[in-house]
């Protein structure tokens, strides 16, 4: 009995390694370079800062980006590095010893990317550098291939995925088939229009304004002629679905995560970007509503939606899972990540509905659901070989407060300032709760045991070292950076 209890205790407490996308500190350089060579040091710093650029552009938090950049530099012998990351820049200064001047580099991040395939490929490349003696020139070639690779899906696939996400969100809000169809084509029009505007370099604020205007127009038109057409429609479901799709592209999780983990400057910049983009959505909807008044159209009221019932839970859970899959697909996530996103969103949506049914407020219910999604993302990410950020962001997308935002806007436009401010504050609280819950869930996952896949494939290249063979032969150097070979698995 004593032996059994001891074995159980060792099983619980032993080998508690991170399951989330963190990088452990190397005890010694795996591939030390000549620190007296300016070219070698510059090559390593450039590799580290380019990896950080992809991570930061994809919405990864500052602390996680710093950890990975620092690890890349330490792997090649630059263990003493000072890294400063702001909203759109990465600066690295590396000490080379008391007799040599420090080396530094800086890179400006001029874009924001929703290519989760690129993020996952860089994550796997980082783990390959961590586990194998990857020469800097080989890592540079692999990284260049990742950055230059085209999107895994056609753009029309992404557009249809955004539209499918809107249809799923409208179903999650209780909409019927007509609302789902209208939401689908409305969001498809938003995406294609904004792609055209983006080619002309229109700032994102005005793109979101156009998106908000398009989201409201079909709902107002259908509501105006509903009696003539003999239909019953809830226009707020259509508008809220469009708002949710527009909000899903914002870096809310990254901004709150940076604020929590001690990067206030970057958090402030990201949060300001989120607020400005949300303001563009609100402005677009407001313009459409005012134009409708001038044209004497019927302005959709804030109707009372049917309450959540237990018998509706299966449909809404499936709708939440489909919305997450569509978001991941629209963000060019890999196929292996789609099932993880669906499962995380289904669990999170179910948790949200149960807590809301039990009488908890939307803020607490959203925070708990996001925590569940964060834990699920951290645990499933390694099994699907996908960064936890992909699962977390996709998982909380169905819970974004599109309806609360629209309610607050409508009330404010109709001189109900107290109601409008309360609804807008509630929407902001829900958004922060979602982001904070996802961050907490990832932290919980990082304290749990690493999954079996790491123990099964946790071999290193020591066997190759003992046999005197270089682990980077011709086949390894030419292998695609996101291949499924054993060397690419953590």
ZIRATA-V789619 format. One record per residue. N is the residue number from 1. RES is the residue in one small letter. PHI is phi in whole degrees, 0 to 359 (NA if undefined). PSI is psi in radians with two decimals (999 if undefined). D_CENTER is the distance of its C-alpha to the mean C-alpha in Angstrom with 2 decimals. Layout:
# ZIRATA-V789619
((N:RES:PHI:PSI:D_CENTER) (N:RES:PHI:PSI:D_CENTER))
This chain:
# ZIRATA-V789619
((1:x:NA:-0.73:47.02) (2:x:296:-0.73:46.38) (3:x:296:-0.69:45.04) (4:x:296:-0.78:42.71) (5:x:297:-0.68:41.38) (6:x:295:-0.69:40.92) (7:x:294:-0.67:39.01) (8:x:296:-0.74:36.66) (9:x:296:-0.73:36.13) (10:x:294:-0.63:35.43) (11:x:294:-0.56:32.95) (12:x:280:-0.69:31.04) (13:x:263:-0.31:31.18) (14:x:277:2.59:31.24) (15:x:57:0.86:28.54) (16:x:276:1.64:25.72) (17:x:249:2.80:23.12) (18:x:292:2.38:19.41) (19:x:258:-0.29:17.38) (20:x:275:-3.08:13.97) (21:x:276:1.21:12.90) (22:x:242:2.79:15.69) (23:x:245:2.19:18.68) (24:x:280:2.66:22.15) (25:x:283:2.30:24.85) (26:x:285:2.36:27.36) (27:x:290:-0.45:30.94) (28:x:205:2.73:32.41) (29:x:301:2.26:31.50) (30:x:280:-0.50:30.95) (31:x:218:1.29:32.03) (32:x:295:2.48:33.89) (33:x:252:3.00:34.74) (34:x:280:1.86:37.77) (35:x:291:-0.26:36.91) (36:x:277:-0.18:39.96) (37:x:268:1.99:38.61) (38:x:298:-0.64:36.79) (39:x:294:-0.75:35.47) (40:x:294:-0.76:34.00) (41:x:295:-0.75:32.34) (42:x:297:-0.64:30.97) (43:x:296:-0.75:29.56) (44:x:293:-0.76:27.68) (45:x:296:-0.67:26.35) (46:x:294:-0.69:25.24) (47:x:298:-0.80:23.42) (48:x:296:-0.75:21.63) (49:x:286:-0.51:20.68) (50:x:290:-0.66:19.47) (51:x:296:-0.74:17.11) (52:x:298:-0.59:15.90) (53:x:297:-0.78:15.55) (54:x:296:-0.75:13.14) (55:x:296:-0.82:10.96) (56:x:294:-0.69:11.31) (57:x:293:-0.45:10.85) (58:x:274:-0.01:7.43) (59:x:98:0.12:6.36) (60:x:295:2.50:7.74) (61:x:296:2.78:10.22) (62:x:297:-0.77:13.80) (63:x:296:-0.72:15.44) (64:x:293:-0.67:13.49) (65:x:295:-0.76:14.04) (66:x:299:-0.74:17.65) (67:x:299:-0.75:18.20) (68:x:288:-0.72:17.38) (69:x:297:-0.75:19.35) (70:x:295:-0.66:22.16) (71:x:292:-0.71:22.35) (72:x:301:-0.80:22.72) (73:x:295:-0.74:25.51) (74:x:293:-0.54:27.16) (75:x:301:-0.59:27.24) (76:x:261:0.21:29.60) (77:x:107:-0.12:31.70) (78:x:266:1.28:30.20) (79:x:283:-0.47:29.66) (80:x:260:1.59:30.45) (81:x:234:2.42:27.71) (82:x:254:2.14:26.71) (83:x:240:2.23:23.22) (84:x:236:2.15:22.29) (85:x:236:2.23:18.91) (86:x:245:-2.89:18.63) (87:x:301:-0.68:16.39) (88:x:223:0.44:17.46) (89:x:212:2.63:19.73) (90:x:229:2.18:20.17) (91:x:237:2.30:23.72) (92:x:235:2.32:25.22) (93:x:233:2.12:28.81) (94:x:246:2.26:30.33) (95:x:276:2.34:33.72) (96:x:248:0.07:36.05) (97:x:129:2.94:38.99) (98:x:289:-0.33:41.80) (99:x:257:-0.01:43.67) (100:x:235:2.52:40.91) (101:x:290:2.64:38.94) (102:x:291:2.72:35.19) (103:x:249:2.50:32.88) (104:x:216:2.76:29.96) (105:x:208:2.81:27.50) (106:x:216:2.54:25.03) (107:x:220:2.37:22.35) (108:x:262:2.28:20.96) (109:x:264:1.82:17.43) (110:x:262:0.14:18.36) (111:x:216:2.85:15.40) (112:x:236:2.25:11.74) (113:x:240:2.43:10.35) (114:x:247:0.66:8.08) (115:x:262:1.60:9.96) (116:x:288:-0.35:8.17) (117:x:295:-0.74:11.86) (118:x:297:-0.73:12.69) (119:x:298:-0.75:10.16) (120:x:293:-0.66:11.65) (121:x:294:-0.70:15.04) (122:x:294:-0.65:14.97) (123:x:300:-0.76:14.08) (124:x:290:-0.62:17.10) (125:x:296:-0.70:19.18) (126:x:299:-0.71:18.72) (127:x:290:-0.55:19.94) (128:x:293:-0.71:22.77) (129:x:297:-0.63:23.82) (130:x:291:-0.66:23.78) (131:x:261:-0.28:25.88) (132:x:232:2.81:28.12) (133:x:275:1.34:30.32) (134:x:275:2.05:28.47) (135:x:298:2.58:30.52) (136:x:303:-0.67:28.75) (137:x:294:-0.60:29.98) (138:x:291:-0.73:28.57) (139:x:296:-0.65:25.12) (140:x:298:-0.77:25.39) (141:x:296:-0.74:26.32) (142:x:296:-0.72:23.49) (143:x:293:-0.69:20.91) (144:x:297:-0.67:22.69) (145:x:296:-0.70:22.56) (146:x:296:-0.81:18.79) (147:x:292:-0.66:18.35) (148:x:278:-0.19:21.17) (149:x:294:2.47:20.20) (150:x:288:2.91:19.70) (151:x:300:2.52:16.88) (152:x:290:-0.32:17.54) (153:x:235:2.74:18.12) (154:x:294:2.68:20.28) (155:x:297:-0.54:19.01) (156:x:293:-0.54:20.88) (157:x:297:-0.75:18.89) (158:x:295:-0.72:15.68) (159:x:297:-0.77:17.81) (160:x:295:-0.56:19.18) (161:x:292:-0.73:15.84) (162:x:300:-0.74:14.90) (163:x:295:-0.73:18.42) (164:x:296:-0.59:18.22) (165:x:296:-0.72:15.22) (166:x:297:-0.71:17.49) (167:x:297:-0.71:20.36) (168:x:293:-0.69:18.62) (169:x:296:-0.73:17.62) (170:x:297:-0.63:21.26) (171:x:293:-0.64:22.50) (172:x:297:-0.54:20.51) (173:x:276:0.01:22.32) (174:x:99:0.17:25.58) (175:x:286:2.70:26.25) (176:x:269:-2.90:28.67) (177:x:295:-0.71:28.90) (178:x:297:-0.78:29.96) (179:x:297:-0.69:27.05) (180:x:296:-0.75:24.63) (181:x:295:-0.78:26.47) (182:x:296:-0.74:26.58) (183:x:298:-0.68:22.88) (184:x:300:-0.93:22.21) (185:x:286:-0.52:24.52) (186:x:296:-0.82:23.60) (187:x:292:-0.61:19.93) (188:x:299:-0.71:21.19) (189:x:294:-0.69:23.48) (190:x:299:-0.83:20.82) (191:x:295:-0.83:18.68) (192:x:294:-0.65:21.84) (193:x:295:-0.79:23.31) (194:x:292:-0.50:20.44) (195:x:295:-0.71:20.40) (196:x:294:-0.77:24.10) (197:x:295:-0.59:23.76) (198:x:294:-0.55:21.20) (199:x:295:-0.51:23.88) (200:x:272:0.07:26.25) (201:x:75:0.40:24.00) (202:x:294:2.29:23.78) (203:x:304:2.63:21.64) (204:x:296:-0.48:18.39) (205:x:301:-0.81:20.14) (206:x:285:-0.51:22.75) (207:x:297:-0.73:20.46) (208:x:292:-0.57:18.83) (209:x:296:-0.77:22.44) (210:x:297:-0.72:23.53) (211:x:299:-0.74:20.73) (212:x:297:-0.67:21.84) (213:x:294:-0.74:25.42) (214:x:293:-0.61:24.91) (215:x:296:-0.58:23.09) (216:x:272:-0.49:26.17) (217:x:299:-0.91:28.97) (218:x:297:-0.63:29.22) (219:x:296:-0.72:29.00) (220:x:293:-0.73:31.84) (221:x:297:-0.79:33.89) (222:x:294:-0.68:33.72) (223:x:294:-0.61:34.51) (224:x:293:-0.72:37.47) (225:x:255:0.37:39.01) (226:x:297:-0.72:38.06) (227:x:293:-0.71:41.70) (228:x:294:-0.61:43.07) (229:x:274:-0.20:40.70) (230:x:70:0.67:41.30) (231:x:237:2.76:37.69) (232:x:242:2.19:35.86) (233:x:219:2.52:32.40) (234:x:256:1.72:29.96) (235:x:295:-0.48:28.57) (236:x:297:-0.50:26.13) (237:x:293:-0.68:24.18) (238:x:292:-0.82:23.86) (239:x:295:-0.75:22.95) (240:x:296:-0.64:20.43) (241:x:296:-0.74:18.71) (242:x:295:-0.71:18.57) (243:x:298:-0.76:17.33) (244:x:299:-0.72:14.43) (245:x:296:-0.74:13.42) (246:x:293:-0.65:13.85) (247:x:290:-0.49:11.95) (248:x:295:-0.38:8.79) (249:x:276:0.01:8.49) (250:x:268:2.69:8.88) (251:x:269:0.96:7.40) (252:x:293:-0.73:8.92) (253:x:298:-0.80:7.21) (254:x:296:-0.67:8.05) (255:x:293:-0.80:11.38) (256:x:291:-0.66:12.48) (257:x:298:-0.72:11.66) (258:x:295:-0.67:13.73) (259:x:295:-0.65:16.37) (260:x:286:-0.68:16.74) (261:x:269:0.15:16.95) (262:x:93:0.62:19.47) (263:x:233:1.25:18.14) (264:x:292:-0.55:19.52) (265:x:293:-0.88:20.05) (266:x:294:-0.66:16.55) (267:x:299:-0.75:15.38) (268:x:296:-0.74:18.12) (269:x:294:-0.77:17.29) (270:x:294:-0.71:13.63) (271:x:294:-0.66:14.94) (272:x:296:-0.68:17.73) (273:x:298:-0.74:15.60) (274:x:297:-0.77:13.88) (275:x:296:-0.74:17.45) (276:x:294:-0.74:18.99) (277:x:295:-0.71:16.75) (278:x:296:-0.67:17.33) (279:x:299:-0.62:20.95) (280:x:296:-0.72:21.10) (281:x:298:-0.82:20.10) (282:x:299:-0.74:22.74) (283:x:297:-0.71:25.27) (284:x:297:-0.77:24.96) (285:x:295:-0.71:25.56) (286:x:297:-0.71:28.38) (287:x:297:-0.75:30.07) (288:x:297:-0.73:30.08) (289:x:296:-0.71:31.58) (290:x:291:-0.69:34.24) (291:x:297:-0.65:35.14) (292:x:296:-0.66:35.53) (293:x:296:-0.73:37.94) (294:x:294:-0.55:39.94) (295:x:272:0.10:40.21) (296:x:60:0.60:41.35) (297:x:276:2.82:38.64) (298:x:283:2.19:37.77) (299:x:275:2.18:34.96) (300:x:295:2.27:32.73) (301:x:276:2.92:33.19) (302:x:275:1.63:30.74) (303:x:280:2.76:31.94) (304:x:276:2.00:31.66) (305:x:284:2.69:29.45) (306:x:300:2.44:30.74) (307:x:291:2.76:29.77) (308:x:289:2.22:27.67) (309:x:245:2.69:30.13) (310:x:301:-0.65:29.97) (311:x:292:-0.32:31.01) (312:x:271:-0.16:27.98) (313:x:301:-0.80:25.47) (314:x:302:-0.73:25.30) (315:x:296:-0.73:24.63) (316:x:287:-0.60:21.87) (317:x:295:-0.76:20.21) (318:x:296:-0.71:20.40) (319:x:298:-0.72:19.12) (320:x:297:-0.72:15.99) (321:x:295:-0.73:15.46) (322:x:295:-0.70:16.24) (323:x:299:-0.72:13.86) (324:x:294:-0.73:10.88) (325:x:297:-0.73:12.53) (326:x:295:-0.69:13.13) (327:x:296:-0.78:9.63) (328:x:298:-0.69:8.74) (329:x:293:-0.72:12.12) (330:x:294:-0.46:11.78) (331:x:268:0.27:8.90) (332:x:61:0.69:11.50) (333:x:286:2.72:10.28) (334:x:289:2.78:13.40) (335:x:298:-0.60:15.73) (336:x:293:-0.37:15.70) (337:x:276:-0.30:12.07) (338:x:294:-0.75:13.01) (339:x:294:-0.66:15.39) (340:x:296:-0.73:13.22) (341:x:296:-0.71:10.65) (342:x:296:-0.79:13.89) (343:x:295:-0.77:15.56) (344:x:299:-0.76:12.99) (345:x:292:-0.66:12.86) (346:x:297:-0.78:16.64) (347:x:295:-0.76:17.35) (348:x:295:-0.73:15.36) (349:x:296:-0.73:17.05) (350:x:297:-0.76:20.34) (351:x:298:-0.71:20.14) (352:x:297:-0.81:19.48) (353:x:295:-0.69:22.38) (354:x:293:-0.76:24.69) (355:x:293:-0.68:24.30) (356:x:294:-0.66:24.74) (357:x:294:-0.55:27.77) (358:x:281:-0.07:29.10) (359:x:104:0.01:29.27) (360:x:286:2.63:26.38) (361:x:289:2.90:24.91) (362:x:296:-0.51:21.59) (363:x:291:-0.87:20.18) (364:x:295:-0.72:21.22) (365:x:296:-0.70:20.26) (366:x:293:-0.73:16.70) (367:x:297:-0.73:16.46) (368:x:294:-0.78:18.01) (369:x:298:-0.72:15.92) (370:x:294:-0.61:12.63) (371:x:297:-0.74:14.52) (372:x:298:-0.74:15.49) (373:x:296:-0.72:12.04) (374:x:297:-0.74:11.12) (375:x:296:-0.80:14.45) (376:x:298:-0.69:14.12) (377:x:296:-0.73:10.89) (378:x:295:-0.67:12.80) (379:x:284:-0.64:15.92) (380:x:274:-0.30:14.88) (381:x:298:-0.75:12.70) (382:x:290:-0.59:15.97) (383:x:289:-0.54:17.86) (384:x:263:0.07:15.67) (385:x:53:0.84:15.31) (386:x:227:2.43:11.53) (387:x:303:2.46:9.34) (388:x:301:-0.46:8.42) (389:x:302:-0.64:4.85) (390:x:297:-0.84:4.77) (391:x:291:-0.70:7.15) (392:x:294:-0.84:6.26) (393:x:294:-0.76:3.67) (394:x:294:-0.63:6.23) (395:x:291:-0.60:8.89) (396:x:270:-0.13:9.17) (397:x:303:-0.76:9.09) (398:x:297:-0.29:12.80) (399:x:262:0.06:13.77) (400:x:299:2.53:12.99) (401:x:275:1.03:16.50) (402:x:295:-0.73:17.59) (403:x:291:-0.73:21.06) (404:x:296:-0.64:21.67) (405:x:295:-0.73:20.84) (406:x:293:-0.70:23.31) (407:x:300:-0.76:25.88) (408:x:296:-0.69:25.84) (409:x:295:-0.82:26.28) (410:x:298:-0.77:29.08) (411:x:296:-0.68:30.89) (412:x:294:-0.66:30.78) (413:x:289:-0.33:32.23) (414:x:252:0.51:34.98) (415:x:61:0.40:36.16) (416:x:259:1.20:34.71) (417:x:296:-0.70:33.21) (418:x:295:-0.79:33.07) (419:x:295:-0.74:31.32) (420:x:296:-0.77:28.94) (421:x:295:-0.68:28.08) (422:x:297:-0.75:27.62) (423:x:293:-0.73:25.24) (424:x:294:-0.70:23.16) (425:x:295:-0.66:23.20) (426:x:296:-0.70:22.22) (427:x:297:-0.72:19.20) (428:x:295:-0.69:18.20) (429:x:296:-0.70:18.93) (430:x:296:-0.77:16.85) (431:x:299:-0.79:13.75) (432:x:294:-0.68:14.56) (433:x:296:-0.70:15.40) (434:x:297:-0.82:12.12) (435:x:293:-0.75:10.31) (436:x:294:-0.70:13.35) (437:x:296:-0.72:13.60) (438:x:297:-0.68:10.24) (439:x:295:-0.77:11.47) (440:x:297:-0.71:14.88) (441:x:297:-0.71:13.98) (442:x:296:-0.69:12.55) (443:x:296:-0.73:15.76) (444:x:299:-0.74:17.89) (445:x:296:-0.56:16.66) (446:x:289:-0.33:17.55) (447:x:268:-0.05:21.05) (448:x:265:2.93:21.74) (449:x:295:2.57:23.52) (450:x:291:2.56:22.03) (451:x:287:2.96:22.15) (452:x:296:-0.49:25.08) (453:x:298:-0.57:23.48) (454:x:287:-0.59:23.48) (455:x:286:-0.57:27.05) (456:x:289:-0.70:28.11) (457:x:252:0.33:26.75) (458:x:279:0.44:27.01) (459:x:284:2.64:29.96) (460:x:248:-2.96:30.37) (461:x:261:0.41:32.67) (462:x:296:-0.58:35.58) (463:x:299:-0.72:37.54) (464:x:295:-0.63:37.39) (465:x:295:-0.72:38.50) (466:x:294:-0.54:41.44) (467:x:272:-0.04:42.49) (468:x:78:0.34:42.35) (469:x:254:2.53:39.92) (470:x:283:2.32:37.08) (471:x:288:-0.19:33.75) (472:x:248:1.30:32.81) (473:x:278:-2.94:35.25) (474:x:298:-0.74:35.24) (475:x:293:-0.61:33.09) (476:x:290:-0.68:30.32) (477:x:290:-0.50:30.28) (478:x:262:-0.02:30.07) (479:x:288:2.49:27.57) (480:x:299:2.42:24.33) (481:x:296:-0.29:21.56) (482:x:245:0.51:19.51) (483:x:290:2.99:22.65) (484:x:259:0.20:23.27) (485:x:296:2.87:26.24) (486:x:301:-0.55:26.87) (487:x:289:-0.27:26.23) (488:x:265:-0.04:22.58) (489:x:258:2.46:21.89) (490:x:279:999:21.28))
